Amino acid sequence: MINIVGIKKRFEQNAVLNGIDLTINDGESHVIIGKSGCGKSVLLKIIIALIKPDAGKVLIENENIFEVPENRLYEIRRKFGFLFQNAALFDSMTVEENIKLPLVENGFNFTEKEIKQKVAEMLELVGLPDTEQLKPSELSGGMQKRVGLARALITRPKYILYDEPTTGLDPIMSDSIDALIKDLNDRLDVTSVVVTHDMFSVKNVAEKISMIHEGKIYFTGTFNEIISSQDPVIQKFINRTT
């Protein structure tokens, strides 16, 4: 379980997050929405301590990640996979080299043969078998997202964080990525946290939705609840994004 309590973050004069309180339950597919610049991606990075907040705490299974020793934070981070915007693949590396990077960098004790097998398994899982030796430049945007997801999954994480997973993709490829996220959440019994502004993706993947507005959680509920809401702030956001 992820418990976010009183998180505040300011960049110079801009108060991005102003007291975020949020609970993400184990096994849940939880989508965080809000207008551009509202702090969605900042919150995602705070969850794994890539960004330190000005105030508040993040509890991962009851441990405050901003109070634990560095070696313990390192262990906690190994429970997470992260799909960055635009996949964030290294152009000079092959698909295989990109995917195995978390195993190499995080000191997993696998042989080269075992790593190759795990890479092949992840590529099969995301629907890209036999692409190990391709370079990112040889892949479409949707394929790059899938490789990024394979890299996020290679450590078999308990939690997967997705930062705008369908940005820049056409509707058909977006639907494909959404279906993959939902399928992996069900098959692997992981907790998924998805940041997006795309209401079509929200409908496809969300079990629960939280909306950030003016630096705080403005709404938490189901897709049907948010769509049927008469709240003017919610209606304005939905009308702008659909």
N, C-alpha and C positions, 0 to 999 in steps of 0.2 A: 504494500500500500504506500502511496505517496501522499503526504500531508503538507500542504503549502500554507504557511501561517504568517500573515502580516507582512508580506513581501513588498518592499519599496525600492525603487531604483530611479535615480535621476542622472541624466547626462547633461552636464553644465546647468543651464537654466530650465531644461525640459524635464519635468517630472513624468516619466513614462509609466511607471507602476506606483500606485499610491495606496497600498494596503490590500494585496491580493490574498484571499483565503480560499482554498480549494482542496478538496479531497478526491483522489483518483483511486478507485478500488481495484484490487487484483482481478485480472482477467477481463477488465473493462476496455471497450474501445471508446475513448473519451476525446471529443473534438473541441478545440478551442478556437473560437471565431472572434472577429472584430475588424474594424476598418483598418486600412493600411496605416502603419505607424503607431498602432495602439499598444504595442509591446508584446505581441504574441510570441514572436521568435526570441525576444529577450527573456521571457519567462521560461521558454523551453531550455535555453542555455543555462539559466539559473538552476533549473532542476538538477543538472549534472555538474554544477559548480564551474562551468566555463566562464560564467560571469558571476561576480560576487555582488549580492544586493547591499543596499545601504542600511536596510533594517529587515527584520523578519527571519524566518527559518524554513528550511525544507527538511522534512523527516522522511527518510527512506527506511521503511520497516522500523520506525521509531528511533532512528539515529539521525541527529541533526548533522547534515553533511558539512556544515560550516563550523562545526566544533570538533570533529574527529581529527586524529592525526593524519598526516599526509599519506602514510602507507595504508591506512584504513579507507580513506577517500578513494585511493587507487583501486582497492578491492571492491568498493561499492560501485564504482564506475564500470567495472567489468560485468555488472549485471545489466548494463544498458547497451542497446544498439541505437545508432543515430543516423537517420537518412537526411542529409543536408539538402538545402535548396540546390537545384541544378546538379545533384548527385555528388559534386565535388570530387570527381575522379582525377587521378594524376595522369596527364596526357602522355607522359614519357613511359608509363608502365603499361603492361598488358592487362587484360581483364583479370587473369589469374593473379598477377602481382598486386593489383588493387584489392582484390577480395581477401587475399591472405594477410594483408598488412596488419589487421588487428591481432591476429594470432602471433605474428612475429614481434610486433611492438610491445605487446602485453605479456610476453614471456610464457606463452602456453607451451607446454613440453610435448610437442608432437614432432614426429619424424617428417622429413620432406614428403615421403610417400603418403603418410596420413594427411598432411596438409593438402596435397593434390586431390586426394579422395574427398576431403571436406569441401574444397572449392567446387569440385564436380557435383557434389550433392546439392550445394547451394544454388548453383546454376540450373540444375534440374528443377529445383523447388520454385525458382522464379521464372521458369519457362525459357531459359536460354542455354540449353545443353550444347556442348562442343564449341564454345566461343572463347575458351581460355586464352588463346594466343592473339586475339584481336586487340587492337588499340581503341581507346575511347572515340577517336576521330572516325573510326569505321562503323560506329554505332549510331542509330537514331536517338533522339532525345528520350523516347520511351524506353529504349533498350538501356541507355545510360542510367536511367532511374532504377531499372531492375538490377543492374550490376551494383549500384549503390546500395540497394536493399539487400542483395546477397552479401555484401560486405558487412552491413549492419547485423545480419543474422549469423554470421560465421562463428561467433562466440557462443551461440545459443543463449541469447540474453533473456532475462525475465521481463524486461521492459524495452519497448521500441518507441523512439521518439521520431516523428515525421515532421519536417519543416517544409510546408507548402509542397507536398509530393506531386501535385498535378500542374504546378505552374509551368507555363510554356508549352503544354501539350495540347494536341487537338482533342475534341470531345470523345472520339472513339478510344484513343490511347488513355485519356483520363479515366474513362470508365474501366478500362483494363487494369490500370494501376489501383483504382478503388477496389475492384473485385479481388485483386491479389492481397491488398491490405486486410480486407475482411476475411478472406480465406485463411491467411496466415494467422490471424488473431484466433480464429476458431481451431485450426489444426494444431498449432503449436502451444496453445493455452498461454499466450503472453498477454501483457498489459500494453495497450497501444495508446499513445497520446499523439494526436494529429492536429497540427496547426494549419489552418486554411482560411481563405476568405470565399471559397467556392461552395455555394449552397448545394450544388448538385453532388459534390463529394460528401458534404455533410450528410445528405440523405442516404448516400450509399454506404457509409462506413460507421456512422455514429450510433452508439447505444445511449450515450449521454453527451450533452452539449453544454459548454460554458462560454458565455459571451463577455469579453472585456470591453468596458466603456468607461472613459474618463479615469483610467488607471485602476479600476476595481472590477470584480466579478459582478456583472449587472444581472445576469440570468444564468440559471442552470436547470436543465430539464431535457426532455426528449425532443426529437424532431417534430412530432405532431404538436407538442406544446408550444414550441417556438413559432411554428408556421401559423398556428391558430391564435397567437397572442395579438391583442389589440393595443399593446404598448406602442406609443409612437416612435420611440427610439429603436425598438426591434423592427417595427414595420419599415422604417426608413432604411435600415441596414439591409433587410431582405430585398426590398424593392431595388436597391442599388446593385445588388449582387446576383440577381436572377433575371 
